[in-house]
Amino acid sequence: MPRLVVIGNGMAGIRTVEEILARDGEGFEITVVGDEPHGNYDRLALSRVLSGAAEESDILLNGLPWYAEHGITLLSGVRAKRIDRFAHRVRLDGREPLRYDKLVIATGGVPFIPDIAGMRVADRGFHQGVFTLRTLDDTRNMIRYARGHQRAVVIGGGPLGLEAARGLQNHGLDITVVHGATHLMDQQLGARAGLVLKHRIAGLGIGVELGARPVAVLGRRRVMAVRLADGRDLPCDMVVVAAGVRPDSAMARASGLVVQRGVVVDDRMRAAGERDIYAVGACAEHRGQVYGALAALWEQAGVLADHITGAASAAYHGSRIVTRVSAAGVDVVAMGVAEPEWPEDEYVVTSSPRLGVHRSVVVRDGRLIGATLVGDIRGAAALVEAFDQGLPLPEDRADLLFDAPAAPDAVSDVPKAPR
């Protein structure tokens, strides 16, 4: 029986295994290597565990019994060091090499850590009061440390940073979010939507510093403050770094695979120049794009599973990404472009920082190419469908936002998502 080895026990890797099992349940002898000592869990829900809205058991997707039930060997708490592509072996830390016939790299992403003085301690890693939010153990450590501390600075005003801020606030800490861009969630939102989001976040009692660059973490034995480039010090006794995620591709690069930002793959999710090695999820780079959104991971896993089980015509052509988050408790849905890019683009917007609501759409050549909803996400399902499928739009584009009657077969006839 051919041996399939999956490096990565996260959502992309295990979704790929599930898709393969659904197509050819007994076609492979499967081994999964994961550097965390857990089963597969919903990494996107870690902020809910941090806030107390969910228990660890609530976010578990595949417990340890699931692997045994499906005849899968799980090597948990084991790190893959290198791939010997010519011998078809995976070199492991502290274990005998694994032989493979087919290999899937699903190592996901790693937090981007800005170069900030005082954040690390020689021979010990992070300062004891500095954290990232990427793993279940990270979350446990943050909850434990938050007890008995009063103030935290969160570096990064993207979705993860805002969710971490709200989660820590639920533990009684005073929170300040420091973000280098001029508005929050700048990778997903335009400036007007970002301003509305800032007002909503400030209304929750969370401080926001925009256009601010942290240059140092102060305090030797314990965190005392974060110093900004303008010379101000923000007092705190805890720092959370949520400045983005980068593909975890170091092992692939060291093994001689083609790596740019991520492991370069073709339309079948095969690593460039390789017959038997695939990559999937946030570690993979397809046509110059790296995808971290769940929908993209699912699509990639399906194509990979089709191809590896014999459907040679299966192909991945990229994903249209929709961001759905609760940013510190504020509902946000964003897709496509945030604002007009060409003079001919149609732009309909209603935006009120005072009310904490922003709703906008961008239309080009009769197609919805972008939509942003902040604070009021009614109609999101219809907009997503129009964006994904290129559905006909009402002649009055404002109907997309205000639920006015529309022409037959237009997007506003699609049932709306509940508020």
Secondary structure, 3 states (H helix, E strand, C coil): CCEEEEECCCHHHHHHHHHHHHHHCCCCEEEEEECCCCCEECHHHHHHHHHCCCCHHHHEEECHHHHHHCCCEEEECCCEEEEECCCCEEEECCEEEEECCEEEECCCEEECCCCCECCEECCCEECCCEEECCCHHHHHHHHHHHCCCCEEEEECCCHHHHHHHHHHHCCCCEEEEEECCCCCCCCCCCHHHHHHHHHHHHHCCCEEEECCCEEEEECCCCCCEEEECCCCEEECCEEEECCCEEECCHHHHHCCCCECCCEEECCCCEECCCCCEEECHHHEEECCEECCCHHHHHHHHHHHHHHHCCCCCCCCCCCCCEEEEEECCEEEEEEECCCCCCCCCEEEEEEECCCCEEEEEEEECCEEEEEEEECCCCCHHHHHHHHHHCCCCCCCCCHHHHCCCCCCCCHHHCCCCCC
